[in-house]
Every structure is written in C-alpha cells, then in structure tokens.
C-alpha cells in the first residue's frame, strides 16, 4: 500500500514512517519544516527514515495550506495518515489564528485533496485535549466533547467533525485517534518531558505548575505508532470511528519528575508556579474500545520509556 503521512518529519510522524516502511509499505512523507521548532531536528528525522526506506520513501516539502501542492502529492496514494498540525495548548492561546489556519483549513484541504484523488482511507490524529476537564474517568470515546478549554482542543474537535462530514458525503473511511501525551525519542524540544530531561541534565531549574498532583496518561511513541498502524489496517472496512490511543495509567507530575531524576541521575531543582489557563487537571484513556476493535495494547512502562528517551537525549548531545 502507498501511504501518505502528513507531518512525516516530526516526532510521531518519523517513527510512523519507519514502521510503515518496515511493514513493506511505500510512503510519501509530507512536511512543511516550519519554524515552530528547529527544522534541523526534522532533517535528522528524515535522514533516519531514508535509511530504513531507501527508494520506497519520498519526501514532499508541502504546506497544508497550499492546496495544489497537496493535490500533487496525493497522486498514486492509497491511504492517508494526517498527523500534521500546530500542536500545544499554551501556544494556541497566544496565537489561535495560526491554529485555525493550519489545523482546521489544513485538514479541510487534506479531505478535499483525498476526495478529488479518489482516496478512501484516512487516519486522523486527534487529541485527548478534546475531553477538556471531563469529570468521568477514564475518558471514554462516548463522552460528550463539546466544551474544549483551549483553541488547540477546539481545532482538533473541528477536525473530527470535518472528517465525519467527508465520510458521510463522500464515503471516505475514517478513523480518528485521540492521542494521550506521547513521549519518547525525538520528542519535540518544547514538550514537558524533553524540557525536563534537558534542564535537569544541565542543572537548570524546572517550572512545575500547580501542586504536582495533576496527572497525564503518558504514552510511549512506539505504542502510539502501533495504534496508528492498526487503525490504518482497519480503514479497509468503510467506517467512521473514534478511538483513544493512550496507556490507561495516569502518572502524577511529581511521579513523572521522579522517574526523570532516576534516569538522568540528578535531582531536579523545582520552581513551583500556579496552574496555567487551558491546562487540564488529568487525562486518562479508556482503552476498552481500542483493545476490542483494533487489538491495541500498550507495552511500555513509564520507567522504561523515560529511560529510553533519556538515553536518546544523551546520545544526541555527545
């Protein structure tokens, strides 16, 4: 199968491209290489993909807002995994317009380009952020998600709705995956675990928001990628479905920092700060649906995943 992966040079996308290539697929990787973080890190990711895929991997440097270029990249493609997005809660509060432009209009462009090319299989990367501060835990896919608390979350909910509309009108088989905080090697440098590892290793103080009791369902990147691969296979049957892809084991902020301290071999210098607007109190994935329908079952304990990310960081900084 020929799969187009948007956001291919990023954290999750680069791991996914390697997995698809190892599974025997042909991959077109699409990425804009914008300046949200250092494009050189993405270039390094692409080099790793090319080592795995050789001539079965093609890179297209395309902005999702450039519809003609996106249409050209769709030629000969059988399925799409749409990962590309502006990510992050706090940046979306500071600049909501760019989030709407890329996450909503960009997703609309992907859907329209697929319709015009006759491509009928899509996996869309949504986010656990759509649950907001839901009180019922663990978060289930049938939970109402009409009260997002950040622009980022709102754009991801909008993406799910657009996907349903194109499924209904044009018969595109769609699986939306709600990712829960993904971590591991190649994680974006602005994300919490990457920052904590870097700052603790360099004896710099880290800022923790709240009282340390907030929790996240941290999911190792290769477990997330396994969920995507399973969802892609499941789009062979016409459907519109939403699945949680998480670890179903929330970790408190204090516990997370303790795991990083152990892996780095240094104590953190903590500066406590008030909770930030838009941040949720907890995330917790109910995986009942994903396990039953996709056979998805995460394998990586938090201590092992953190150790792997620290080892990768140390290797990169040699």
Buried (B, 14 or more C-beta within 10 A) or exposed (E): BBBBBBBBBBBBBBBBBBBBBEEEBBBBBBBBBEEBBEBEBBEBBBEBBBEBBEEBBBBBEBBBEBBEBBBEBBEEBEBBBBBBBBBBBEBBBEEBEBBBBBBBBBBBBBBBBBBEBEBBBBBBBBBBBBBBEBEEBBBBBEBEBEEBBBBBBBBBBBBBEBBBBBBEEBEBBBBBBBBBBBBBBBBBBEBBBBBBBBBBBEEEEBEBBBEBEBBBBBBBBBBBBBBBBBBBBBBEEEEBBBBBBBBBBBBBBBBBBBBBBEBBEEEBEBEEEEEEEBBBEBBBBBBEBBBEBBEBEBEBEBEEBBBBBBEBBEEEEE
